[in-house]
Amino acid sequence: MSTTEEQNAQQNSPPAIPEPQVEDRHREQAARMAETYRDDRPATVLPGSDGMVSGTAVADWIDEPNEPASERTDAPPE
């Protein structure tokens, strides 16, 4: 790139944003945010999916005898 092209590129580019200083309050806020994502639920595989459907959210869909929670016959209707 020639000097003229470099000067034009610098003029057309947006100004650089200075990097903010990381302070202790930022670290504390990040730790609080990370705590909200902590999930101690076990990952479960949806029966009949050959492992294609799995995760912690699936654990909410499955009851103890590994049957879909919505198809339980002993549960009272909501």
C-alpha positions in Angstrom: 0.0 0.0 0.0 1.4 3.4 -0.9 1.6 6.3 1.6 -1.4 8.0 0.1 -3.5 4.9 0.4 -2.5 4.4 4.0 -3.4 8.0 4.8 -6.8 7.6 3.1 -7.4 4.4 5.0 -6.6 6.1 8.3 -8.9 9.0 7.5 -11.8 6.7 6.5 -11.5 4.4 9.5 -13.4 5.1 12.7 -11.4 6.4 15.7 -9.9 3.7 18.0 -11.7 3.3 21.3 -9.2 3.2 24.2 -9.2 0.0 26.2 -10.9 0.5 29.6 -9.0 -0.2 32.8 -10.2 -3.3 34.6 -10.9 -2.6 38.3 -11.8 -4.7 41.3 -15.5 -3.7 40.9 -15.4 -5.2 37.4 -14.0 -8.5 38.7 -16.7 -8.6 41.4 -19.4 -8.0 38.9 -18.1 -10.7 36.6 -18.0 -13.1 39.5 -21.6 -12.4 40.4 -22.6 -12.8 36.7 -20.8 -16.1 36.5 -22.5 -17.4 39.6 -25.9 -16.9 38.0 -24.8 -19.4 35.3 -23.7 -22.1 37.7 -25.8 -25.1 37.1 -25.3 -28.2 39.4 -28.0 -30.2 37.7 -26.9 -33.4 36.0 -26.9 -33.8 32.3 -29.4 -36.3 31.1 -30.1 -38.1 27.8 -33.6 -38.2 26.5 -34.7 -41.8 26.2 -35.2 -43.0 22.7 -33.0 -40.3 21.2 -29.8 -42.4 20.9 -28.0 -39.5 22.8 -29.0 -36.9 20.2 -31.0 -34.9 22.8 -29.2 -34.3 26.1 -28.3 -31.7 28.6 -29.3 -30.2 31.9 -32.6 -28.9 30.5 -33.5 -32.4 29.5 -33.2 -33.5 33.1 -36.3 -31.4 33.8 -38.3 -33.3 31.1 -37.4 -36.8 32.5 -38.7 -38.3 35.7 -37.0 -40.9 37.8 -38.0 -44.1 35.9 -36.6 -42.4 32.7 -40.0 -41.6 31.2 -41.0 -38.2 29.8 -42.4 -36.2 32.7 -45.3 -35.0 30.6 -46.5 -38.6 29.8 -46.7 -39.8 33.4 -50.1 -41.3 34.1 -49.9 -41.0 37.8 -49.4 -37.2 37.8 -52.5 -35.1 38.3 -53.4 -32.8 35.5 -52.3 -29.2 35.8 
